[in-house]
Structure formats: structure tokens, C-alpha cells
Amino acid sequence: IDPFTNDFINQRLTFSNATLSLSTPIFNGFRLKNSIKQNNFNLKASEMEVEETRQNLKLNVTLAYFQLLNALDVLNLAKARAELTQKQVERLEVLAKEGFGNPADYTDMKGQLANDNMAAINAENAIVQARINLFQLLGMDTDENLLFERFGVDEALEAYPLSAEEIYTESLQNLAAYK
């Protein structure tokens, strides 16, 4: 079959095809060189992201610890206030039984005692939540028996020698988020 006319012919047709190709970039606009630089910058950015994550974890653990200490302080204050209010209720109850004082003051103080007791319960719940948050950040199971104590936090905060401007400058130089 003649491939050009589609007719039957008594001849043998043979075809051959040969190609040679060579691909060598002569100039690609420094694409390879810039690609290597880009990959190096991407590597450094990834390293800074890892460092930023580490720094954020340290900061979050520190803040969670301070929140736990704050919740413990709030609980102590709420309990002290509830005790003081209980004494006031007892005093006003004695006065009400003796016929002295205003009965409305007694009932108001009982309502205040209920509010103070509720504040103490809320403070206990805040401690539980702060503990859970801290243990989650540390990657530990919650341990109810573990006690947290202060380790000179107040002295460390007072003794910090840098001003706000110096802290800002230092953070620009050292924090991975800025880099």
C-alpha cells in the first residue's frame, strides 16, 4: 500500500528516520545558581521556624506556670475573703437574734458569703485548668500530688537589668520570629 495514495503497488517501500539531539543550556539567566540560593534560604527559614516553635513552647510553659501560681494566689485570697465574710455573717446573726442591727444586712451578708464560696470554687477550677494546661504543654500526664512552689520569681523579675528599649532591640536580634 502506497502511504501517499493508498493504492496497491508491487514495490517495496522502506523508510528510515534518524535523529540526533543535544540539550545543553548555554545561558539560563542564572536559574541554577539562584535556585541553589533559594533552597539555602528555604532551609534557613525552616530552621528558624523550628527555633521559633521551641521559643514559643518555652514561653507558653513559662506563662502556664505563672497562670498556675496566679490561680493558687486567687484561691488563697478567695478562701480568706470567704472566711472573713463567714465571721461577718456570724456577727450579724448574733446581732439579728438579739434584735439589734438591720435584718437586711444579715441577708445581704449571707448572699455575699455564697458569692465568696462560689468564687473559691471557681478559683479551684481555675487551678485544675491551669494544671492541665501546664502538663499538656510539658507533654506529661496530670499529677494531682505534684506541688508547685515559687522559686524566687519575684526577685528575678525585679533584678532584670535591661530597659524596655534594650529588650526590644535584643528580641529583634535573637528571636527566630523576626529572623
C-alpha positions in Angstrom: 0.0 0.0 0.0 1.4 3.3 -1.1 1.3 5.5 2.0 0.7 8.6 -0.1 -2.1 7.4 -2.4 -3.4 4.4 -0.5 -3.2 2.2 -3.7 -1.8 -1.3 -4.1 1.6 -1.3 -5.8 4.2 -4.0 -6.4 7.1 -2.3 -5.0 8.7 -2.5 -1.6 8.8 0.8 0.4 11.3 1.3 3.1 11.7 4.2 5.4 14.4 5.2 7.8 14.5 8.0 10.2 17.5 9.1 12.3 17.6 12.0 14.8 20.3 13.3 17.0 19.6 15.8 19.8 21.8 17.5 22.2 20.5 19.6 25.1 23.0 21.8 26.8 21.9 25.1 28.3 24.2 27.9 27.1 22.7 30.6 29.4 19.7 30.2 31.6 19.7 33.5 33.4 21.5 32.1 36.5 18.4 29.9 37.1 20.5 27.1 38.6 22.6 29.4 40.8 19.5 31.3 42.0 17.7 28.0 42.6 20.5 26.9 44.9 20.4 30.2 46.8 16.6 29.9 47.1 16.9 26.4 48.5 19.5 27.6 51.1 17.2 30.4 52.1 14.3 27.9 52.4 16.5 25.7 54.6 17.4 28.6 56.9 13.8 29.7 57.1 12.8 26.2 58.1 15.5 26.1 60.8 14.2 29.5 62.1 10.6 28.1 62.2 11.8 25.2 64.3 13.7 27.6 66.6 10.6 29.8 66.8 8.5 26.8 67.8 11.0 26.0 70.5 11.0 29.6 71.8 7.2 29.7 71.7 7.0 26.4 73.7 9.3 27.8 76.4 7.3 31.0 76.6 4.0 29.1 76.8 5.3 26.8 79.5 6.5 29.8 81.5 3.2 31.6 81.1 1.3 28.5 82.1 3.4 28.2 85.2 2.7 31.8 86.1 -1.0 31.3 85.4 -1.0 28.3 87.8 0.8 30.4 90.5 -1.7 33.2 89.9 -4.6 30.8 90.3 -3.2 29.5 93.5 -3.0 33.1 94.8 -6.5 33.8 93.7 -7.7 30.7 95.6 -5.9 31.8 98.8 -7.5 35.2 98.5 -10.9 33.8 97.8 -10.7 31.5 100.8 -9.5 34.3 103.1 -12.4 36.5 101.9 -14.9 33.7 102.4 -13.6 33.2 106.0 -13.9 36.9 106.7 -17.4 37.0 105.3 -18.3 34.0 107.4 -17.2 35.8 110.5 -19.3 38.8 109.4 -22.3 36.6 108.9 -21.9 35.1 112.3 -21.6 38.5 113.9 -24.7 39.8 112.1 -26.6 36.6 113.0 -25.9 37.3 116.7 -27.0 40.9 116.3 -30.2 39.8 114.5 -31.0 37.3 117.2 -30.6 40.0 119.9 -32.8 42.3 117.9 -30.1 44.8 117.0 -29.0 45.7 113.5 -30.7 45.6 110.2 -32.1 42.2 109.1 -31.4 43.2 105.5 -27.7 43.5 106.3 -27.7 39.9 107.6 -29.4 38.5 104.5 -27.1 40.6 102.2 -24.0 39.2 104.0 -25.3 35.7 103.6 -25.6 36.3 99.9 -22.1 37.7 99.9 -20.9 34.6 101.6 -22.5 32.5 98.9 -20.7 34.6 96.3 -17.4 34.2 98.1 -17.8 30.5 98.3 -18.6 30.4 94.6 -15.5 32.5 93.9 -13.4 30.0 95.8 -14.9 27.1 93.8 -14.2 28.9 90.6 -10.6 29.5 91.7 -10.2 25.8 92.4 -11.5 25.1 88.9 -9.0 27.6 87.5 -6.2 25.8 89.3 -7.3 22.4 87.8 -7.4 24.0 84.3 -4.0 25.7 84.8 -2.5 22.4 85.9 -4.0 20.6 82.9 -2.7 23.3 80.5 0.8 23.2 82.0 1.0 19.4 81.9 -0.2 19.3 78.3 2.5 21.8 77.3 5.1 19.7 79.1 3.8 16.5 77.5 3.2 14.8 80.9 0.2 13.1 82.5 -1.5 15.2 85.1 -0.3 14.5 88.6 -2.5 15.8 91.4 0.1 15.1 94.0 2.7 17.3 92.3 3.2 20.5 94.2 4.3 23.8 92.6 6.3 26.3 94.6 7.8 29.6 93.9 11.4 29.7 93.2 12.3 33.3 93.5 10.1 34.6 90.7 9.6 38.0 92.3 13.3 38.6 92.8 14.1 37.5 89.2 11.6 40.0 87.8 12.9 42.9 89.9 16.5 42.2 89.1 16.2 42.2 85.3 18.8 44.9 84.2 17.5 45.8 80.7 15.1 48.6 79.8 12.2 48.1 77.6 14.1 49.6 74.6 17.0 47.2 75.2 14.7 44.2 75.5 13.1 45.2 72.2 16.4 45.5 70.5 17.6 42.2 71.9 14.5 40.5 70.8 14.9 41.7 67.2 18.4 40.2 67.2 17.6 36.9 69.0 14.0 35.9 68.4 13.6 33.5 65.5 10.2 35.0 64.5 12.0 38.2 63.5 14.8 36.5 61.7 
